[in-house]
Amino acid sequence: MARETDWMKGTGEPGPLPSADLQMDIPHPSRMYDYYLGGKDNFPADREAAERAVAANPEFRSTARANRSFLQRAVRFAAEQGIDQFLDIGTGIPTAGNTHQIAQQVTPSARVAYVDNDPIVLAHARALMADLGNGPTTVLQADLRDPAAILADPRLLAHLDFDRPVALVLVAVLHFLRDEDKPHAVVAELLSALVPGSLLILSHGTADFVSPEVRDSIISVYDKATAPLVGRPRAEVTRFFDGLDMVDPGVVTVPLWRPTETPDEGADRVGIYCGVARKPVN
Ligand SMILES: C[S@@+](CC[C@H](N)C(=O)[O-])C[C@H]1O[C@@H](n2cnc3c(N)ncnc32)[C@H](O)[C@@H]1O
């Protein structure tokens, strides 16, 4: 288990590599995000692409950290509201303060199902679960673009009780879906499986605060990766919450969602919007 311990400290080399094809020569969003966050679970192609994105927009790293911090505050909020089941799609390579760790600080028995389509995420997450004894946490390899397959997965249905509220966590993942993947319909389909009182925790990148030149540079970096980066304007992000009751403060940039410290100057122009909303009782 030494390798898993290494990556938990953020000092390990890319971890257990079972039979999966990791396509090391193609930048992967999970490994680029790991690089922005200061992790070591990435390869030269990921680092080169991430450096190009940072060169185009030097705020990329701090934006990734602000997003991660939102995820943690929102999961804690949900757990403190009594939610003890989490469906976290677009999990990312595990790093400090993962969803299950935050939720289980509040509710030790909280159950978390992780879903990601990148095999390296699965390899690391499975290793972490082995450390944890594979109790209230599980991980599935599946694609957000096929929500019906996720919802029908027998391992998911065995792990979470869909007759009770679930927090659906879609943090920094929907911007990897093109318009033709119908991201709003995907979210609506996932929400339709959840009972009233369930929460949607969502964040999404935007190009609202950068010049067209910077936007195009970032797009061209991700066009060579395994998924494109599709920044959406505020109105498009807000539309993901249609039919739900927004939790205060509504849709804001990530540093401004219930901050625990005074936000830095310019926090209202950080390029990821976020929000939390509750499925109402009809
Ligand atoms: C930027 S990371 C976000 C990680 C974590 N949610 C966070 O915010 O800290 C995005 C993750 O979404 C995953 N992802 C991208 N497209 C996906 C898809 N179509 N289905 C499932 N996961 C996807 C990537 O593999 C990556 O691990």
The ligand as a Gaussian input file, in Angstrom:
#p B3LYP/6-31G(d) Opt

LIG

0 1
 C      -11.372000      18.939000     -13.372000
 S      -11.618000      17.306000     -12.749000
 C      -12.712000      17.649000     -11.394000
 C      -12.463000      16.758000     -10.183000
 C      -13.343000      17.068000      -8.973000
 N      -14.747000      16.964000      -9.290000
 C      -13.052000      18.456000      -8.459000
 O      -13.757000      19.385000      -8.836000
 O      -12.102000      18.627000      -7.689000
 C      -12.780000      16.654000     -13.944000
 C      -12.962000      15.151000     -13.890000
 O      -14.088000      14.819000     -14.718000
 C      -13.773000      13.636000     -15.427000
 N      -14.585000      13.585000     -16.639000
 C      -14.476000      14.366000     -17.748000
 N      -15.403000      14.023000     -18.651000
 C      -16.115000      13.007000     -18.108000
 C      -17.212000      12.202000     -18.553000
 N      -17.732000      12.399000     -19.776000
 N      -17.687000      11.252000     -17.735000
 C      -17.138000      11.039000     -16.504000
 N      -16.104000      11.766000     -16.026000
 C      -15.584000      12.726000     -16.815000
 C      -12.281000      13.734000     -15.703000
 O      -11.719000      12.449000     -15.964000
 C      -11.775000      14.349000     -14.420000
 O      -11.411000      13.362000     -13.499000

